[in-house]
Amino acid sequence: MKHLCPVCGFPHLTEPPRSQSGGGSFEICPSCGFQFGVSDADRGFTHEQWRAAWKKGGCKWSSKQTPPPGWDAAAQLLSVEKARHKR
Ligand SMILES: [Zn+2]
């Protein structure tokens, strides 16, 4: 089971991302580099702020691993932004 990054929409996280109220994993998203639970969430960055900063920086792949074939930051962002509007 793969999980969607709530920051950038990367659809291949291996664990469910930690919610901002706690629980879940401490995985670092290889796409946007957000660290769930550990430093970034606890330093007070919201998913929205991180997403905005990531977009501003040109949506760069942040991991040392190579991005999956066909990786498309813009399409990812669309999917996560659409999902948010549904709620
Ligand atoms: Zn991400």
PDB file of the backbone (N, CA, C, O) and the ligand in Angstrom, with CONECT records:
HET     ZN  A 101       1
ATOM      1  N   MET A   1       0.850  -1.201   0.000  1.00  0.00           N
ATOM      2  CA  MET A   1       0.000   0.000   0.000  1.00  0.00           C
ATOM      3  C   MET A   1       0.884   1.249   0.000  1.00  0.00           C
ATOM      4  O   MET A   1       1.768   1.404   0.842  1.00  0.00           O
ATOM      5  N   LYS A   2       0.627   2.122  -0.951  1.00  0.00           N
ATOM      6  CA  LYS A   2       1.380   3.363  -1.032  1.00  0.00           C
ATOM      7  C   LYS A   2       0.531   4.501  -0.487  1.00  0.00           C
ATOM      8  O   LYS A   2      -0.698   4.431  -0.475  1.00  0.00           O
ATOM      9  N   HIS A   3       1.201   5.537  -0.041  1.00  0.00           N
ATOM     10  CA  HIS A   3       0.495   6.646   0.582  1.00  0.00           C
ATOM     11  C   HIS A   3       0.866   7.964  -0.080  1.00  0.00           C
ATOM     12  O   HIS A   3       1.971   8.156  -0.588  1.00  0.00           O
ATOM     13  N   LEU A   4      -0.108   8.857  -0.047  1.00  0.00           N
ATOM     14  CA  LEU A   4       0.049  10.148  -0.710  1.00  0.00           C
ATOM     15  C   LEU A   4       0.663  11.171   0.254  1.00  0.00           C
ATOM     16  O   LEU A   4       0.214  11.311   1.392  1.00  0.00           O
ATOM     17  N   CYS A   5       1.675  11.870  -0.209  1.00  0.00           N
ATOM     18  CA  CYS A   5       2.237  12.950   0.602  1.00  0.00           C
ATOM     19  C   CYS A   5       1.250  14.118   0.634  1.00  0.00           C
ATOM     20  O   CYS A   5       0.887  14.640  -0.421  1.00  0.00           O
ATOM     21  N   PRO A   6       0.811  14.537   1.820  1.00  0.00           N
ATOM     22  CA  PRO A   6      -0.171  15.627   1.892  1.00  0.00           C
ATOM     23  C   PRO A   6       0.441  16.987   1.566  1.00  0.00           C
ATOM     24  O   PRO A   6      -0.278  17.977   1.427  1.00  0.00           O
ATOM     25  N   VAL A   7       1.772  17.036   1.445  1.00  0.00           N
ATOM     26  CA  VAL A   7       2.421  18.303   1.124  1.00  0.00           C
ATOM     27  C   VAL A   7       2.511  18.482  -0.393  1.00  0.00           C
ATOM     28  O   VAL A   7       2.052  19.488  -0.934  1.00  0.00           O
ATOM     29  N   CYS A   8       3.106  17.502  -1.070  1.00  0.00           N
ATOM     30  CA  CYS A   8       3.382  17.681  -2.500  1.00  0.00           C
ATOM     31  C   CYS A   8       2.589  16.719  -3.377  1.00  0.00           C
ATOM     32  O   CYS A   8       2.607  16.854  -4.600  1.00  0.00           O
ATOM     33  N   GLY A   9       1.893  15.748  -2.780  1.00  0.00           N
ATOM     34  CA  GLY A   9       1.103  14.818  -3.594  1.00  0.00           C
ATOM     35  C   GLY A   9       1.885  13.620  -4.096  1.00  0.00           C
ATOM     36  O   GLY A   9       1.353  12.828  -4.874  1.00  0.00           O
ATOM     37  N   PHE A  10       3.152  13.460  -3.670  1.00  0.00           N
ATOM     38  CA  PHE A  10       3.918  12.289  -4.082  1.00  0.00           C
ATOM     39  C   PHE A  10       3.180  11.024  -3.646  1.00  0.00           C
ATOM     40  O   PHE A  10       2.914  10.837  -2.458  1.00  0.00           O
ATOM     41  N   PRO A  11       2.843  10.144  -4.618  1.00  0.00           N
ATOM     42  CA  PRO A  11       1.930   9.036  -4.295  1.00  0.00           C
ATOM     43  C   PRO A  11       2.601   7.753  -3.827  1.00  0.00           C
ATOM     44  O   PRO A  11       1.940   6.718  -3.747  1.00  0.00           O
ATOM     45  N   HIS A  12       3.882   7.790  -3.517  1.00  0.00           N
ATOM     46  CA  HIS A  12       4.561   6.523  -3.210  1.00  0.00           C
ATOM     47  C   HIS A  12       5.238   6.485  -1.843  1.00  0.00           C
ATOM     48  O   HIS A  12       6.239   5.789  -1.676  1.00  0.00           O
ATOM     49  N   LEU A  13       4.715   7.215  -0.867  1.00  0.00           N
ATOM     50  CA  LEU A  13       5.277   7.072   0.479  1.00  0.00           C
ATOM     51  C   LEU A  13       5.018   5.649   0.959  1.00  0.00           C
ATOM     52  O   LEU A  13       3.968   5.070   0.679  1.00  0.00           O
ATOM     53  N   THR A  14       5.991   5.090   1.686  1.00  0.00           N
ATOM     54  CA  THR A  14       5.824   3.698   2.104  1.00  0.00           C
ATOM     55  C   THR A  14       5.015   3.556   3.388  1.00  0.00           C
ATOM     56  O   THR A  14       4.515   2.472   3.690  1.00  0.00           O
ATOM     57  N   GLU A  15       4.884   4.631   4.136  1.00  0.00           N
ATOM     58  CA  GLU A  15       4.100   4.582   5.362  1.00  0.00           C
ATOM     59  C   GLU A  15       3.080   5.707   5.341  1.00  0.00           C
ATOM     60  O   GLU A  15       3.288   6.715   4.666  1.00  0.00           O
ATOM     61  N   PRO A  16       1.980   5.551   6.068  1.00  0.00           N
ATOM     62  CA  PRO A  16       1.036   6.668   6.125  1.00  0.00           C
ATOM     63  C   PRO A  16       1.701   7.857   6.793  1.00  0.00           C
ATOM     64  O   PRO A  16       2.252   7.710   7.884  1.00  0.00           O
ATOM     65  N   PRO A  17       1.669   9.024   6.179  1.00  0.00           N
ATOM     66  CA  PRO A  17       2.344  10.183   6.763  1.00  0.00           C
ATOM     67  C   PRO A  17       1.731  10.558   8.103  1.00  0.00           C
ATOM     68  O   PRO A  17       0.527  10.411   8.314  1.00  0.00           O
ATOM     69  N   ARG A  18       2.562  11.036   8.990  1.00  0.00           N
ATOM     70  CA  ARG A  18       2.102  11.431  10.307  1.00  0.00           C
ATOM     71  C   ARG A  18       1.197  12.653  10.177  1.00  0.00           C
ATOM     72  O   ARG A  18       1.501  13.597   9.448  1.00  0.00           O
ATOM     73  N   SER A  19       0.122  12.615  10.874  1.00  0.00           N
ATOM     74  CA  SER A  19      -0.766  13.768  10.853  1.00  0.00           C
ATOM     75  C   SER A  19      -0.166  14.847  11.734  1.00  0.00           C
ATOM     76  O   SER A  19       0.729  14.573  12.533  1.00  0.00           O
ATOM     77  N   GLN A  20      -0.650  16.063  11.594  1.00  0.00           N
ATOM     78  CA  GLN A  20      -0.057  17.142  12.378  1.00  0.00           C
ATOM     79  C   GLN A  20      -0.450  17.053  13.836  1.00  0.00           C
ATOM     80  O   GLN A  20       0.123  17.745  14.677  1.00  0.00           O
ATOM     81  N   SER A  21      -1.426  16.205  14.146  1.00  0.00           N
ATOM     82  CA  SER A  21      -1.772  16.019  15.554  1.00  0.00           C
ATOM     83  C   SER A  21      -1.051  14.813  16.148  1.00  0.00           C
ATOM     84  O   SER A  21      -1.298  14.447  17.297  1.00  0.00           O
ATOM     85  N   GLY A  22      -0.155  14.189  15.366  1.00  0.00           N
ATOM     86  CA  GLY A  22       0.619  13.071  15.896  1.00  0.00           C
ATOM     87  C   GLY A  22       0.172  11.742  15.330  1.00  0.00           C
ATOM     88  O   GLY A  22      -0.883  11.655  14.701  1.00  0.00           O
ATOM     89  N   GLY A  23       0.962  10.706  15.548  1.00  0.00           N
ATOM     90  CA  GLY A  23       0.640   9.372  15.047  1.00  0.00           C
ATOM     91  C   GLY A  23       1.151   9.184  13.641  1.00  0.00           C
ATOM     92  O   GLY A  23       1.269  10.153  12.891  1.00  0.00           O
ATOM     93  N   GLY A  24       1.462   7.941  13.263  1.00  0.00           N
ATOM     94  CA  GLY A  24       1.949   7.688  11.918  1.00  0.00           C
ATOM     95  C   GLY A  24       3.459   7.695  11.848  1.00  0.00           C
ATOM     96  O   GLY A  24       4.135   7.552  12.866  1.00  0.00           O
ATOM     97  N   SER A  25       3.986   7.860  10.652  1.00  0.00           N
ATOM     98  CA  SER A  25       5.406   7.618  10.446  1.00  0.00           C
ATOM     99  C   SER A  25       6.256   8.869  10.557  1.00  0.00           C
ATOM    100  O   SER A  25       5.751   9.981  10.713  1.00  0.00           O
ATOM    101  N   PHE A  26       7.538   8.659  10.474  1.00  0.00           N
ATOM    102  CA  PHE A  26       8.513   9.744  10.501  1.00  0.00           C
ATOM    103  C   PHE A  26       9.255   9.786   9.177  1.00  0.00           C
ATOM    104  O   PHE A  26      10.384  10.269   9.095  1.00  0.00           O
ATOM    105  N   GLU A  27       8.616   9.282   8.164  1.00  0.00           N
ATOM    106  CA  GLU A  27       9.230   9.208   6.842  1.00  0.00           C
ATOM    107  C   GLU A  27       9.529  10.608   6.305  1.00  0.00           C
ATOM    108  O   GLU A  27       8.810  11.569   6.580  1.00  0.00           O
ATOM    109  N   ILE A  28      10.606  10.692   5.535  1.00  0.00           N
ATOM    110  CA  ILE A  28      10.905  11.936   4.832  1.00  0.00           C
ATOM    111  C   ILE A  28      10.430  11.769   3.398  1.00  0.00           C
ATOM    112  O   ILE A  28      10.810  10.809   2.728  1.00  0.00           O
ATOM    113  N   CYS A  29       9.626  12.668   2.934  1.00  0.00           N
ATOM    114  CA  CYS A  29       9.137  12.573   1.561  1.00  0.00           C
ATOM    115  C   CYS A  29      10.298  12.800   0.596  1.00  0.00           C
ATOM    116  O   CYS A  29      10.944  13.846   0.658  1.00  0.00           O
ATOM    117  N   PRO A  30      10.580  11.841  -0.298  1.00  0.00           N
ATOM    118  CA  PRO A  30      11.721  12.012  -1.205  1.00  0.00           C
ATOM    119  C   PRO A  30      11.459  13.085  -2.258  1.00  0.00           C
ATOM    120  O   PRO A  30      12.388  13.563  -2.909  1.00  0.00           O
ATOM    121  N   SER A  31      10.225  13.452  -2.418  1.00  0.00           N
ATOM    122  CA  SER A  31       9.876  14.436  -3.431  1.00  0.00           C
ATOM    123  C   SER A  31      10.058  15.857  -2.900  1.00  0.00           C
ATOM    124  O   SER A  31      10.864  16.618  -3.435  1.00  0.00           O
ATOM    125  N   CYS A  32       9.321  16.214  -1.861  1.00  0.00           N
ATOM    126  CA  CYS A  32       9.395  17.588  -1.369  1.00  0.00           C
ATOM    127  C   CYS A  32      10.324  17.738  -0.175  1.00  0.00           C
ATOM    128  O   CYS A  32      10.654  18.859   0.213  1.00  0.00           O
ATOM    129  N   GLY A  33      10.755  16.615   0.420  1.00  0.00           N
ATOM    130  CA  GLY A  33      11.692  16.690   1.521  1.00  0.00           C
ATOM    131  C   GLY A  33      11.082  16.989   2.876  1.00  0.00           C
ATOM    132  O   GLY A  33      11.806  17.226   3.843  1.00  0.00           O
ATOM    133  N   PHE A  34       9.774  16.980   2.959  1.00  0.00           N
ATOM    134  CA  PHE A  34       9.138  17.246   4.243  1.00  0.00           C
ATOM    135  C   PHE A  34       9.348  16.073   5.185  1.00  0.00           C
ATOM    136  O   PHE A  34       9.142  14.921   4.801  1.00  0.00           O
ATOM    137  N   GLN A  35       9.756  16.357   6.417  1.00  0.00           N
ATOM    138  CA  GLN A  35       9.945  15.297   7.405  1.00  0.00           C
ATOM    139  C   GLN A  35       8.738  15.249   8.310  1.00  0.00           C
ATOM    140  O   GLN A  35       8.520  16.139   9.132  1.00  0.00           O
ATOM    141  N   PHE A  36       7.950  14.189   8.148  1.00  0.00           N
ATOM    142  CA  PHE A  36       6.757  14.079   8.965  1.00  0.00           C
ATOM    143  C   PHE A  36       7.137  13.813  10.403  1.00  0.00           C
ATOM    144  O   PHE A  36       7.954  12.939  10.694  1.00  0.00           O
ATOM    145  N   GLY A  37       6.544  14.569  11.291  1.00  0.00           N
ATOM    146  CA  GLY A  37       6.733  14.287  12.712  1.00  0.00           C
ATOM    147  C   GLY A  37       8.008  14.829  13.299  1.00  0.00           C
ATOM    148  O   GLY A  37       7.954  15.425  14.375  1.00  0.00           O
ATOM    149  N   VAL A  38       9.152  14.665  12.669  1.00  0.00           N
ATOM    150  CA  VAL A  38      10.384  15.034  13.346  1.00  0.00           C
ATOM    151  C   VAL A  38      10.581  16.536  13.283  1.00  0.00           C
ATOM    152  O   VAL A  38       9.823  17.290  13.894  1.00  0.00           O
ATOM    153  N   SER A  39      11.576  16.969  12.560  1.00  0.00           N
ATOM    154  CA  SER A  39      11.928  18.368  12.710  1.00  0.00           C
ATOM    155  C   SER A  39      10.949  19.329  12.056  1.00  0.00           C
ATOM    156  O   SER A  39      10.546  20.321  12.663  1.00  0.00           O
ATOM    157  N   ASP A  40      10.567  19.038  10.820  1.00  0.00           N
ATOM    158  CA  ASP A  40       9.827  20.072  10.112  1.00  0.00           C
ATOM    159  C   ASP A  40       8.450  20.328  10.703  1.00  0.00           C
ATOM    160  O   ASP A  40       8.070  21.475  10.937  1.00  0.00           O
ATOM    161  N   ALA A  41       7.706  19.259  10.942  1.00  0.00           N
ATOM    162  CA  ALA A  41       6.383  19.442  11.512  1.00  0.00           C
ATOM    163  C   ALA A  41       6.504  20.091  12.891  1.00  0.00           C
ATOM    164  O   ALA A  41       5.708  20.956  13.256  1.00  0.00           O
ATOM    165  N   ASP A  42       7.505  19.662  13.643  1.00  0.00           N
ATOM    166  CA  ASP A  42       7.631  20.182  14.995  1.00  0.00           C
ATOM    167  C   ASP A  42       8.208  21.586  15.042  1.00  0.00           C
ATOM    168  O   ASP A  42       8.059  22.285  16.044  1.00  0.00           O
ATOM    169  N   ARG A  43       8.867  22.006  13.968  1.00  0.00           N
ATOM    170  CA  ARG A  43       9.334  23.391  13.918  1.00  0.00           C
ATOM    171  C   ARG A  43       8.212  24.331  13.531  1.00  0.00           C
ATOM    172  O   ARG A  43       8.404  25.545  13.460  1.00  0.00           O
ATOM    173  N   GLY A  44       7.050  23.775  13.285  1.00  0.00           N
ATOM    174  CA  GLY A  44       5.883  24.613  13.055  1.00  0.00           C
ATOM    175  C   GLY A  44       5.565  24.881  11.609  1.00  0.00           C
ATOM    176  O   GLY A  44       4.695  25.699  11.309  1.00  0.00           O
ATOM    177  N   PHE A  45       6.263  24.196  10.683  1.00  0.00           N
ATOM    178  CA  PHE A  45       5.871  24.351   9.286  1.00  0.00           C
ATOM    179  C   PHE A  45       4.559  23.607   9.060  1.00  0.00           C
ATOM    180  O   PHE A  45       4.429  22.446   9.449  1.00  0.00           O
ATOM    181  N   THR A  46       3.600  24.256   8.442  1.00  0.00           N
ATOM    182  CA  THR A  46       2.400  23.531   8.047  1.00  0.00           C
ATOM    183  C   THR A  46       2.645  22.936   6.669  1.00  0.00           C
ATOM    184  O   THR A  46       3.553  23.349   5.948  1.00  0.00           O
ATOM    185  N   HIS A  47       1.823  21.964   6.321  1.00  0.00           N
ATOM    186  CA  HIS A  47       1.930  21.368   4.990  1.00  0.00           C
ATOM    187  C   HIS A  47       1.785  22.445   3.921  1.00  0.00           C
ATOM    188  O   HIS A  47       2.473  22.419   2.901  1.00  0.00           O
ATOM    189  N   GLU A  48       0.882  23.394   4.168  1.00  0.00           N
ATOM    190  CA  GLU A  48       0.625  24.445   3.181  1.00  0.00           C
ATOM    191  C   GLU A  48       1.862  25.335   3.014  1.00  0.00           C
ATOM    192  O   GLU A  48       2.234  25.686   1.894  1.00  0.00           O
ATOM    193  N   GLN A  49       2.491  25.694   4.129  1.00  0.00           N
ATOM    194  CA  GLN A  49       3.683  26.552   4.051  1.00  0.00           C
ATOM    195  C   GLN A  49       4.816  25.838   3.326  1.00  0.00           C
ATOM    196  O   GLN A  49       5.523  26.424   2.507  1.00  0.00           O
ATOM    197  N   TRP A  50       4.969  24.546   3.653  1.00  0.00           N
ATOM    198  CA  TRP A  50       6.043  23.783   3.025  1.00  0.00           C
ATOM    199  C   TRP A  50       5.793  23.657   1.533  1.00  0.00           C
ATOM    200  O   TRP A  50       6.707  23.776   0.716  1.00  0.00           O
ATOM    201  N   ARG A  51       4.510  23.409   1.192  1.00  0.00           N
ATOM    202  CA  ARG A  51       4.171  23.261  -0.219  1.00  0.00           C
ATOM    203  C   ARG A  51       4.470  24.566  -0.960  1.00  0.00           C
ATOM    204  O   ARG A  51       5.027  24.546  -2.058  1.00  0.00           O
ATOM    205  N   ALA A  52       4.101  25.690  -0.362  1.00  0.00           N
ATOM    206  CA  ALA A  52       4.336  26.988  -1.000  1.00  0.00           C
ATOM    207  C   ALA A  52       5.839  27.230  -1.196  1.00  0.00           C
ATOM    208  O   ALA A  52       6.269  27.715  -2.243  1.00  0.00           O
ATOM    209  N   ALA A  53       6.622  26.886  -0.179  1.00  0.00           N
ATOM    210  CA  ALA A  53       8.072  27.083  -0.275  1.00  0.00           C
ATOM    211  C   ALA A  53       8.670  26.166  -1.336  1.00  0.00           C
ATOM    212  O   ALA A  53       9.577  26.554  -2.072  1.00  0.00           O
ATOM    213  N   TRP A  54       8.151  24.954  -1.403  1.00  0.00           N
ATOM    214  CA  TRP A  54       8.656  23.977  -2.372  1.00  0.00           C
ATOM    215  C   TRP A  54       8.357  24.444  -3.791  1.00  0.00           C
ATOM    216  O   TRP A  54       9.189  24.316  -4.689  1.00  0.00           O
ATOM    217  N   LYS A  55       7.146  24.993  -3.981  1.00  0.00           N
ATOM    218  CA  LYS A  55       6.777  25.511  -5.301  1.00  0.00           C
ATOM    219  C   LYS A  55       7.672  26.686  -5.685  1.00  0.00           C
ATOM    220  O   LYS A  55       8.134  26.791  -6.821  1.00  0.00           O
ATOM    221  N   LYS A  56       7.903  27.561  -4.717  1.00  0.00           N
ATOM    222  CA  LYS A  56       8.741  28.730  -4.937  1.00  0.00           C
ATOM    223  C   LYS A  56      10.149  28.321  -5.360  1.00  0.00           C
ATOM    224  O   LYS A  56      10.775  28.975  -6.194  1.00  0.00           O
ATOM    225  N   GLY A  57      10.636  27.223  -4.768  1.00  0.00           N
ATOM    226  CA  GLY A  57      11.974  26.744  -5.078  1.00  0.00           C
ATOM    227  C   GLY A  57      12.040  25.947  -6.370  1.00  0.00           C
ATOM    228  O   GLY A  57      13.097  25.420  -6.716  1.00  0.00           O
ATOM    229  N   GLY A  58      10.940  25.853  -7.079  1.00  0.00           N
ATOM    230  CA  GLY A  58      10.955  25.189  -8.373  1.00  0.00           C
ATOM    231  C   GLY A  58      10.587  23.709  -8.322  1.00  0.00           C
ATOM    232  O   GLY A  58      10.843  22.980  -9.281  1.00  0.00           O
ATOM    233  N   CYS A  59       9.987  23.247  -7.210  1.00  0.00           N
ATOM    234  CA  CYS A  59       9.521  21.864  -7.091  1.00  0.00           C
ATOM    235  C   CYS A  59      10.636  20.863  -7.393  1.00  0.00           C
ATOM    236  O   CYS A  59      10.462  19.968  -8.221  1.00  0.00           O
ATOM    237  N   LYS A  60      11.755  21.011  -6.738  1.00  0.00           N
ATOM    238  CA  LYS A  60      12.885  20.114  -7.003  1.00  0.00           C
ATOM    239  C   LYS A  60      12.735  18.791  -6.275  1.00  0.00           C
ATOM    240  O   LYS A  60      12.222  18.741  -5.157  1.00  0.00           O
ATOM    241  N   TRP A  61      13.182  17.732  -6.905  1.00  0.00           N
ATOM    242  CA  TRP A  61      13.261  16.413  -6.264  1.00  0.00           C
ATOM    243  C   TRP A  61      14.273  16.524  -5.137  1.00  0.00           C
ATOM    244  O   TRP A  61      15.392  16.985  -5.364  1.00  0.00           O
ATOM    245  N   SER A  62      13.913  16.117  -3.937  1.00  0.00           N
ATOM    246  CA  SER A  62      14.805  16.428  -2.815  1.00  0.00           C
ATOM    247  C   SER A  62      15.649  15.256  -2.325  1.00  0.00           C
ATOM    248  O   SER A  62      16.559  15.446  -1.518  1.00  0.00           O
ATOM    249  N   SER A  63      15.359  14.054  -2.798  1.00  0.00           N
ATOM    250  CA  SER A  63      16.081  12.891  -2.285  1.00  0.00           C
ATOM    251  C   SER A  63      17.314  12.583  -3.115  1.00  0.00           C
ATOM    252  O   SER A  63      17.449  13.027  -4.255  1.00  0.00           O
ATOM    253  N   LYS A  64      18.224  11.798  -2.504  1.00  0.00           N
ATOM    254  CA  LYS A  64      19.384  11.317  -3.247  1.00  0.00           C
ATOM    255  C   LYS A  64      19.001  10.157  -4.152  1.00  0.00           C
ATOM    256  O   LYS A  64      19.676   9.890  -5.146  1.00  0.00           O
ATOM    257  N   GLN A  65      17.913   9.465  -3.807  1.00  0.00           N
ATOM    258  CA  GLN A  65      17.415   8.425  -4.711  1.00  0.00           C
ATOM    259  C   GLN A  65      16.977   9.100  -6.007  1.00  0.00           C
ATOM    260  O   GLN A  65      16.643  10.284  -6.020  1.00  0.00           O
ATOM    261  N   THR A  66      16.982   8.336  -7.092  1.00  0.00           N
ATOM    262  CA  THR A  66      16.498   8.931  -8.334  1.00  0.00           C
ATOM    263  C   THR A  66      14.979   8.945  -8.323  1.00  0.00           C
ATOM    264  O   THR A  66      14.348   8.027  -7.798  1.00  0.00           O
ATOM    265  N   PRO A  67      14.392   9.984  -8.901  1.00  0.00           N
ATOM    266  CA  PRO A  67      12.931  10.039  -8.952  1.00  0.00           C
ATOM    267  C   PRO A  67      12.358   8.906  -9.800  1.00  0.00           C
ATOM    268  O   PRO A  67      13.028   8.418 -10.710  1.00  0.00           O
ATOM    269  N   PRO A  68      11.136   8.485  -9.514  1.00  0.00           N
ATOM    270  CA  PRO A  68      10.526   7.428 -10.325  1.00  0.00           C
ATOM    271  C   PRO A  68      10.365   7.892 -11.762  1.00  0.00           C
ATOM    272  O   PRO A  68      10.231   9.088 -12.019  1.00  0.00           O
ATOM    273  N   PRO A  69      10.379   6.938 -12.714  1.00  0.00           N
ATOM    274  CA  PRO A  69      10.231   7.319 -14.121  1.00  0.00           C
ATOM    275  C   PRO A  69       8.919   8.066 -14.314  1.00  0.00           C
ATOM    276  O   PRO A  69       7.878   7.676 -13.786  1.00  0.00           O
ATOM    277  N   GLY A  70       8.988   9.127 -15.067  1.00  0.00           N
ATOM    278  CA  GLY A  70       7.765   9.883 -15.338  1.00  0.00           C
ATOM    279  C   GLY A  70       7.352  10.786 -14.197  1.00  0.00           C
ATOM    280  O   GLY A  70       6.236  11.304 -14.186  1.00  0.00           O
ATOM    281  N   TRP A  71       8.247  10.981 -13.230  1.00  0.00           N
ATOM    282  CA  TRP A  71       7.908  11.856 -12.097  1.00  0.00           C
ATOM    283  C   TRP A  71       7.524  13.248 -12.598  1.00  0.00           C
ATOM    284  O   TRP A  71       8.247  13.869 -13.377  1.00  0.00           O
ATOM    285  N   ASP A  72       6.373  13.719 -12.132  1.00  0.00           N
ATOM    286  CA  ASP A  72       5.836  14.982 -12.620  1.00  0.00           C
ATOM    287  C   ASP A  72       5.321  15.810 -11.436  1.00  0.00           C
ATOM    288  O   ASP A  72       4.218  15.591 -10.936  1.00  0.00           O
ATOM    289  N   ALA A  73       6.140  16.750 -11.013  1.00  0.00           N
ATOM    290  CA  ALA A  73       5.799  17.544  -9.828  1.00  0.00           C
ATOM    291  C   ALA A  73       4.506  18.322 -10.016  1.00  0.00           C
ATOM    292  O   ALA A  73       3.703  18.431  -9.089  1.00  0.00           O
ATOM    293  N   ALA A  74       4.305  18.857 -11.197  1.00  0.00           N
ATOM    294  CA  ALA A  74       3.117  19.676 -11.430  1.00  0.00           C
ATOM    295  C   ALA A  74       1.844  18.840 -11.322  1.00  0.00           C
ATOM    296  O   ALA A  74       0.850  19.280 -10.744  1.00  0.00           O
ATOM    297  N   ALA A  75       1.884  17.622 -11.887  1.00  0.00           N
ATOM    298  CA  ALA A  75       0.712  16.748 -11.815  1.00  0.00           C
ATOM    299  C   ALA A  75       0.430  16.341 -10.370  1.00  0.00           C
ATOM    300  O   ALA A  75      -0.723  16.276  -9.945  1.00  0.00           O
ATOM    301  N   GLN A  76       1.503  16.067  -9.622  1.00  0.00           N
ATOM    302  CA  GLN A  76       1.363  15.738  -8.209  1.00  0.00           C
ATOM    303  C   GLN A  76       0.682  16.849  -7.442  1.00  0.00           C
ATOM    304  O   GLN A  76      -0.249  16.609  -6.674  1.00  0.00           O
ATOM    305  N   LEU A  77       1.149  18.056  -7.653  1.00  0.00           N
ATOM    306  CA  LEU A  77       0.594  19.198  -6.941  1.00  0.00           C
ATOM    307  C   LEU A  77      -0.889  19.362  -7.255  1.00  0.00           C
ATOM    308  O   LEU A  77      -1.702  19.648  -6.376  1.00  0.00           O
ATOM    309  N   LEU A  78      -1.217  19.176  -8.522  1.00  0.00           N
ATOM    310  CA  LEU A  78      -2.620  19.269  -8.913  1.00  0.00           C
ATOM    311  C   LEU A  78      -3.462  18.269  -8.139  1.00  0.00           C
ATOM    312  O   LEU A  78      -4.544  18.600  -7.653  1.00  0.00           O
ATOM    313  N   SER A  79      -2.955  17.030  -8.027  1.00  0.00           N
ATOM    314  CA  SER A  79      -3.757  16.016  -7.367  1.00  0.00           C
ATOM    315  C   SER A  79      -3.945  16.338  -5.889  1.00  0.00           C
ATOM    316  O   SER A  79      -5.024  16.105  -5.344  1.00  0.00           O
ATOM    317  N   VAL A  80      -2.924  16.866  -5.234  1.00  0.00           N
ATOM    318  CA  VAL A  80      -3.073  17.152  -3.809  1.00  0.00           C
ATOM    319  C   VAL A  80      -3.929  18.403  -3.594  1.00  0.00           C
ATOM    320  O   VAL A  80      -4.688  18.485  -2.628  1.00  0.00           O
ATOM    321  N   GLU A  81      -3.803  19.353  -4.479  1.00  0.00           N
ATOM    322  CA  GLU A  81      -4.611  20.578  -4.309  1.00  0.00           C
ATOM    323  C   GLU A  81      -6.081  20.306  -4.604  1.00  0.00           C
ATOM    324  O   GLU A  81      -6.963  20.877  -3.963  1.00  0.00           O
ATOM    325  N   LYS A  82      -6.342  19.442  -5.567  1.00  0.00           N
ATOM    326  CA  LYS A  82      -7.716  19.050  -5.865  1.00  0.00           C
ATOM    327  C   LYS A  82      -8.342  18.309  -4.692  1.00  0.00           C
ATOM    328  O   LYS A  82      -9.487  18.559  -4.318  1.00  0.00           O
ATOM    329  N   ALA A  83      -7.562  17.386  -4.116  1.00  0.00           N
ATOM    330  CA  ALA A  83      -8.081  16.601  -2.999  1.00  0.00           C
ATOM    331  C   ALA A  83      -8.473  17.523  -1.831  1.00  0.00           C
ATOM    332  O   ALA A  83      -9.465  17.279  -1.145  1.00  0.00           O
ATOM    333  N   ARG A  84      -7.698  18.559  -1.621  1.00  0.00           N
ATOM    334  CA  ARG A  84      -8.011  19.472  -0.526  1.00  0.00           C
ATOM    335  C   ARG A  84      -9.301  20.230  -0.763  1.00  0.00           C
ATOM    336  O   ARG A  84     -10.040  20.518   0.179  1.00  0.00           O
ATOM    337  N   HIS A  85      -9.574  20.555  -2.018  1.00  0.00           N
ATOM    338  CA  HIS A  85     -10.796  21.312  -2.295  1.00  0.00           C
ATOM    339  C   HIS A  85     -12.055  20.477  -2.124  1.00  0.00           C
ATOM    340  O   HIS A  85     -13.147  21.010  -1.933  1.00  0.00           O
ATOM    341  N   LYS A  86     -11.889  19.155  -2.196  1.00  0.00           N
ATOM    342  CA  LYS A  86     -13.047  18.276  -2.054  1.00  0.00           C
ATOM    343  C   LYS A  86     -13.613  18.309  -0.634  1.00  0.00           C
ATOM    344  O   LYS A  86     -14.809  18.086  -0.445  1.00  0.00           O
ATOM    345  N   ARG A  87     -12.789  18.576   0.344  1.00  0.00           N
ATOM    346  CA  ARG A  87     -13.256  18.516   1.721  1.00  0.00           C
ATOM    347  C   ARG A  87     -14.135  19.688   2.109  1.00  0.00           C
ATOM    348  O   ARG A  87     -14.599  19.762   3.247  1.00  0.00           O
TER     349      ARG A  87
HETATM  350 ZN    ZN A 101       6.073  15.396  -0.370  1.00  0.00          ZN2+
END
